[in-house]
Amino acid sequence: MPKIKYHYNRERLLLTALVAVAFFGFLLWSIEQASNDEASLLNGYIKTNSPAENKVFKIDSPKIGAEIKSPIKVSGQAAVFEAVMQVRIKDASGLTLTQTKVMTAAGQKMSPFSATIKYKKPTRPNGVIEFYSISPKDSSEINKLSIPVVFKD
């Protein structure tokens, strides 16, 4: 009888090991796929190297896919409530390197802005600069425009 119990436990152990190997293999594959998706997405943007715009923001600098170094000069035009817009720089891991307010020349109509912004050292070579405004209604982020960039520092 003890021999049968030993055989049963060995099969159970092998099955558990097989499931664990399959799980960790899938986990590593998923991480690799996410990295590849992120890289291909950023490479698609980087090839354009053109200005970015939406209905509220027209960004002259930096261009899509630009190589940047701290401090970075951002400039363009914006039509935002009370002439206040937000700028956030994040690396590809989602870490916020800096977040600041920038004033435009006038609110509610397209007017120029320019600012020099310092940011912390990134943990990844790629990232985004996000331009957005805060809703006066509920303080949510609205009209967000994200520009993929490559960090040189």
C-alpha positions in Angstrom: 0.0 0.0 0.0 2.7 2.6 0.8 4.1 2.1 -2.7 0.9 3.2 -4.3 0.7 6.3 -2.1 4.3 7.2 -3.1 3.5 6.8 -6.8 0.4 9.0 -6.4 2.4 11.8 -4.7 5.1 11.7 -7.3 2.5 12.1 -10.1 0.9 15.0 -8.2 4.3 16.7 -7.7 5.2 16.3 -11.4 1.8 17.8 -12.4 2.3 20.7 -10.0 5.8 21.3 -11.4 4.5 21.2 -15.0 1.7 23.7 -14.2 4.2 26.0 -12.5 6.6 25.9 -15.5 3.7 26.6 -17.9 2.5 29.5 -15.8 5.9 31.2 -15.5 6.6 30.6 -19.2 3.3 32.3 -20.1 4.1 35.1 -17.7 7.5 35.7 -19.3 6.0 35.5 -22.8 3.3 38.1 -21.8 5.9 40.5 -20.5 7.9 40.1 -23.7 4.8 40.7 -25.8 3.9 43.9 -23.9 7.5 45.2 -24.3 7.3 44.5 -28.1 3.9 46.1 -28.4 5.2 49.2 -26.6 8.3 49.4 -28.8 6.4 49.0 -32.0 3.9 51.6 -31.0 6.6 54.1 -30.1 8.5 53.2 -33.3 5.4 54.0 -35.4 5.2 57.4 -33.8 9.0 58.1 -34.0 9.0 57.6 -37.7 6.6 60.5 -38.2 8.7 63.3 -36.5 5.9 65.8 -37.1 4.0 68.3 -35.0 1.1 67.0 -32.9 -2.3 68.7 -32.5 -5.9 68.2 -31.5 -8.8 70.6 -31.2 -7.2 72.4 -28.2 -3.4 72.1 -28.6 -1.0 72.6 -31.5 2.4 71.6 -30.3 5.4 73.0 -32.2 8.1 71.6 -30.0 8.9 68.9 -29.3 7.9 67.0 -32.4 6.6 63.4 -32.3 9.5 61.1 -31.7 12.0 63.8 -30.9 15.1 63.1 -28.8 14.9 65.2 -25.7 17.1 66.1 -22.7 16.3 67.9 -19.5 15.4 70.8 -19.4 13.1 70.5 -22.4 11.5 73.6 -24.1 7.9 73.1 -25.0 6.1 75.5 -27.3 3.0 75.8 -29.4 -0.5 77.2 -29.2 -3.5 76.3 -26.9 -7.1 77.3 -26.3 -7.6 76.4 -22.6 -9.8 77.6 -19.8 -8.3 80.5 -17.9 -5.2 80.3 -20.0 -3.8 77.4 -17.8 -2.7 74.1 -19.2 -0.9 71.1 -17.7 2.2 69.4 -18.9 3.3 66.0 -17.6 6.4 64.0 -18.7 6.3 60.2 -18.1 8.7 57.4 -19.1 7.5 54.2 -20.8 7.0 52.5 -17.4 4.4 55.1 -16.5 6.6 56.9 -14.0 5.8 60.6 -13.8 9.1 62.5 -14.2 7.5 65.9 -13.7 4.1 67.7 -13.9 3.6 71.4 -14.1 1.3 74.2 -15.1 2.0 76.4 -18.1 0.3 79.7 -18.9 -0.8 80.7 -22.4 -1.1 84.3 -23.6 -4.9 84.2 -23.5 -7.6 81.7 -22.6 -10.4 80.1 -24.7 -8.8 81.1 -28.0 -5.7 79.8 -29.7 -2.8 81.6 -28.2 1.0 80.9 -27.9 2.8 79.4 -25.0 6.4 78.5 -24.2 8.0 76.9 -21.2 11.3 75.3 -20.2 10.6 72.2 -18.1 13.1 70.2 -16.0 12.4 66.5 -15.3 13.8 63.6 -13.2 16.1 61.0 -14.8 13.9 58.5 -16.7 14.0 54.7 -16.0 13.3 53.8 -19.7 14.7 55.3 -22.9 11.2 56.1 -24.3 8.3 58.2 -22.8 5.6 60.7 -23.5 4.9 64.3 -22.9 1.2 64.9 -22.1 -0.5 68.2 -22.7 -4.0 68.5 -21.1 -6.3 70.9 -19.4 -8.4 70.4 -16.2 -12.2 70.5 -16.5 -13.7 73.4 -14.6 -16.8 71.2 -14.2 -15.3 68.1 -12.4 -11.5 68.6 -12.3 -10.9 65.7 -14.7 -8.2 65.7 -17.3 -9.6 66.7 -20.7 -8.3 67.3 -24.2 -5.2 65.2 -23.5 -2.5 65.1 -26.3 0.4 62.7 -25.8 3.6 63.0 -27.7 6.0 60.1 -27.7 9.6 61.1 -27.2 13.0 59.5 -26.7 15.1 60.5 -23.7 18.8 61.3 -24.3 19.7 61.6 -20.6 
